[in-house]
């Protein structure tokens, strides 16, 4: 970096942190406290606003990707779809919940003493534009990061706006480091992802995924202790002969757990339509070719196949699975490996 500020310099410049609820970005300012609920549009193009909570009613207009939309209330539509009948009443009409994400805005105090081996953080604003810096090109935009994604920070520097920005190390490649507005990230204390039911013998735990029902159930012996709707792999094989997107059936074991994972092609790009998903939260790998359970921030259409082979869960459900499964997670560990909880995937 061309400029480095000491902790004392930072304190003189901006005080001990930031607070407030107005979300600011190059797309303008939006106060998410104006309404009880706000959703972000997650699709690559747009979603339709209908005159009724029914996909055969009249389409009134479109809401575009990453727009923040106030929700007046939720509707369980009698028209369905049955697997996900939740619709949102918005200005002039209704949108289906499938391609939305409920978001909040919470700004955080800046942590100046960041250990070099990293702290696990969570994005607490609807989205944040990360930036790269080089002496040749200066500041350039990189990935757009989204609410409820997890990221490892390894330091703090002055950013392009003169404010503190965290240095994020991309676990996909330790040489890739970019910058995120520090107030947009919250340190996740280890107790929030400490093991659940560690006293239960590991051999008594198992997970069953039903492809037919699109559910995940956790068992301790014969007792089911947790159940969630999921989205498994689409029945699709790329025409270029690539790997099938089906979720493989059979019996497996969790072998790797990562609280943050960059999924996608691994390309440095600011294109929000590129297949780059940095910060996927609470990942438990259990089958070859990177098949895992994990949190999802690009849809909420659980109950229907949606993925490239993984088992999509809400971030909250994925966190429960991460905490409950073995090998047991440990504080501030980037990856935990070992022969873990049995996972049975049935048709």
ZAZA-579158 format. One record per residue (C-alpha): z, x negated, y negated. Coordinates in steps of 0.5 Angstrom, whole numbers, padded with zeros to 4 digits, always signed. Layout:
REM ZAZA-579158
ZXY;...
REM end
This chain:
REM ZAZA-579158
+0000+0000+0000;-0001-0002-0007;+0005+0000-0010;+0012+0000-0006;+0018+0003-0009;+0025+0002-0007;+0030+0007-0006;+0033+0006-0013;+0027+0007-0016;+0025+0013-0012;+0032+0016-0014;+0031+0014-0022;+0024+0017-0021;+0025+0024-0018;+0032+0025-0016;+0035+0026-0009;+0030+0031-0007;+0026+0038-0008;+0028+0045-0007;+0025+0051-0008;+0020+0056-0005;+0013+0056-0009;+0008+0053-0004;+0003+0049-0008;-0003+0046-0006;-0010+0044-0008;-0012+0052-0007;-0007+0054-0012;+0001+0057-0012;+0003+0062-0007;+0011+0064-0007;+0012+0067+0000;+0019+0070-0003;+0015+0076-0006;+0014+0079+0001;+0018+0080+0007;+0013+0077+0011;+0007+0072+0010;+0002+0070+0015;-0004+0065+0015;-0011+0066+0018;-0012+0061+0023;-0019+0063+0025;-0025+0058+0023;-0028+0063+0019;-0025+0070+0018;-0021+0076+0020;-0023+0083+0019;-0019+0088+0015;-0020+0095+0018;-0019+0102+0015;-0014+0103+0021;-0010+0099+0026;-0016+0100+0031;-0022+0095+0032;-0027+0101+0032;-0025+0103+0025;-0029+0101+0019;-0029+0094+0017;-0027+0094+0009;-0027+0086+0008;-0025+0079+0010;-0020+0075+0010;-0022+0067+0010;-0019+0062+0014;-0012+0059+0012;-0011+0065+0007;-0004+0067+0006;-0003+0074+0007;+0003+0078+0005;+0005+0083+0010;+0008+0090+0008;+0010+0092+0015;+0008+0091+0023;+0005+0097+0027;+0004+0098+0034;-0002+0101+0035;-0004+0106+0040;-0011+0104+0040;-0008+0097+0043;-0011+0092+0045;-0005+0093+0051;-0004+0086+0051;-0002+0085+0044;-0002+0092+0040;+0001+0089+0034;-0003+0090+0027;-0001+0088+0020;-0001+0093+0014;-0004+0089+0009;-0007+0090+0002;-0012+0096+0003;-0012+0096+0011;-0010+0093+0017;-0011+0086+0021;-0010+0085+0028;-0004+0079+0029;-0008+0075+0034;-0011+0070+0029;-0005+0070+0025;+0001+0065+0024;+0007+0068+0021;+0009+0063+0016;+0015+0061+0011;+0016+0056+0005;+0022+0051+0006;+0022+0045+0002;+0027+0039+0004;+0031+0034+0001;+0028+0027+0002;+0030+0022+0007;+0030+0015+0004;+0033+0011+0010;+0028+0013+0016;+0028+0008+0022;+0022+0004+0024;+0022+0007+0031;+0021+0014+0028;+0025+0021+0026;+0022+0027+0029;+0020+0032+0024;+0017+0039+0023;+0013+0042+0018;+0016+0048+0014;+0011+0050+0009;+0004+0054+0011;+0000+0048+0011;+0000+0041+0008;-0006+0036+0006;-0005+0029+0009;-0008+0023+0006;-0010+0016+0008;-0010+0010+0004;-0014+0004+0004;-0015-0002-0002;-0022-0001-0001;-0023+0007-0002;-0016+0009-0005;-0013+0016-0003;-0017+0020+0002;-0016+0027+0005;-0015+0027+0013;-0012+0032+0017;-0009+0039+0015;-0003+0040+0018;+0000+0047+0019;+0007+0050+0020;+0011+0049+0026;+0008+0043+0028;+0012+0036+0029;+0011+0029+0027;+0014+0023+0027;+0015+0019+0021;+0017+0012+0020;+0018+0011+0013;+0017+0013+0006;+0013+0011+0000;+0010+0013-0007;+0004+0018-0006;-0002+0020-0010;+0002+0025-0014;+0007+0020-0016;+0012+0023-0011;+0015+0021-0005;+0011+0022+0001;+0013+0020+0009;+0009+0015+0013;+0007+0019+0019;+0005+0015+0025;+0000+0019+0030;+0002+0018+0037;-0005+0018+0039;-0006+0011+0036;+0000+0007+0033;-0005+0004+0029;-0007+0011+0025;-0002+0012+0020;-0002+0017+0014;+0002+0020+0009;+0005+0027+0008;+0009+0030+0002;+0016+0029+0004;+0019+0035+0002;+0014+0039+0007;+0018+0036+0013;+0024+0037+0016;+0028+0032+0020;+0029+0036+0027;+0037+0034+0029;+0037+0032+0036;+0042+0038+0038;+0036+0043+0037;+0032+0040+0043;+0038+0038+0047;+0037+0040+0054;+0039+0047+0057;+0043+0048+0063;+0043+0041+0065;+0049+0042+0070;+0044+0046+0074;+0041+0042+0080;+0034+0040+0078;+0031+0042+0085;+0034+0049+0083;+0029+0050+0077;+0022+0052+0077;+0017+0055+0073;+0012+0060+0075;+0005+0062+0071;+0002+0068+0073;-0006+0067+0071;-0007+0075+0073;-0001+0077+0068;-0001+0071+0063;+0006+0070+0064;+0011+0064+0065;+0018+0065+0068;+0023+0060+0069;+0028+0061+0075;+0034+0058+0077;+0034+0059+0084;+0033+0066+0085;+0035+0068+0078;+0029+0069+0073;+0033+0066+0067;+0027+0066+0062;+0020+0070+0061;+0014+0069+0056;+0007+0072+0055;+0002+0066+0055;-0005+0064+0054;-0008+0060+0060;-0015+0057+0060;-0021+0061+0059;-0026+0061+0065;-0031+0057+0062;-0035+0050+0064;-0038+0046+0058;-0046+0046+0059;-0046+0039+0059;-0042+0038+0065;-0035+0037+0062;-0029+0039+0065;-0027+0046+0066;-0023+0050+0062;-0019+0054+0067;-0012+0053+0068;-0011+0049+0075;-0008+0053+0081;-0003+0050+0085;+0004+0047+0085;+0005+0041+0081;+0011+0038+0077;+0013+0036+0070;+0011+0029+0069;+0011+0027+0062;+0015+0031+0056;+0013+0030+0048;+0016+0033+0042;+0009+0032+0038;+0002+0031+0041;-0004+0030+0038;-0009+0034+0042;-0017+0034+0041;-0022+0028+0040;-0018+0023+0036;-0023+0023+0030;-0021+0021+0023;-0023+0027+0019;-0022+0032+0014;-0026+0037+0017;-0021+0043+0019;-0027+0046+0024;-0026+0039+0028;-0023+0039+0034;-0017+0036+0032;-0010+0039+0033;-0005+0034+0031;+0003+0035+0032;+0002+0040+0037;+0010+0042+0039;+0014+0041+0045;+0009+0039+0050;+0010+0039+0058;+0005+0036+0062;+0004+0038+0069;-0003+0037+0072;-0008+0032+0071;-0013+0032+0065;-0008+0033+0060;-0006+0040+0063;+0001+0042+0059;+0005+0048+0057;+0006+0047+0049;+0007+0051+0043;+0001+0054+0039;+0000+0055+0032;-0008+0057+0032;-0007+0064+0035;-0001+0069+0037;-0006+0072+0042;-0001+0071+0048;-0003+0076+0054;-0010+0073+0054;-0014+0067+0056;-0015+0063+0050;-0014+0055+0052;-0018+0049+0054;-0014+0049+0061;-0007+0049+0058;-0001+0054+0058;+0000+0056+0051;+0006+0059+0048;+0009+0061+0042;+0013+0054+0039;+0020+0058+0040;+0018+0059+0047;+0015+0052+0048;+0022+0049+0045;+0026+0053+0050;+0021+0050+0056;+0022+0043+0053;+0029+0044+0053;+0030+0047+0060;+0025+0043+0064;+0027+0036+0067;+0026+0030+0066;+0031+0031+0061;+0029+0030+0054;+0033+0025+0049;+0034+0024+0042;+0028+0021+0038;+0024+0019+0044;+0017+0020+0043;+0015+0021+0051;+0020+0022+0057;+0017+0021+0064;+0019+0022+0071;+0018+0027+0077;+0021+0033+0074;+0021+0041+0074;+0016+0044+0079;+0011+0048+0076;+0007+0054+0081;+0001+0056+0078;-0002+0063+0081;-0008+0067+0081;
REM end
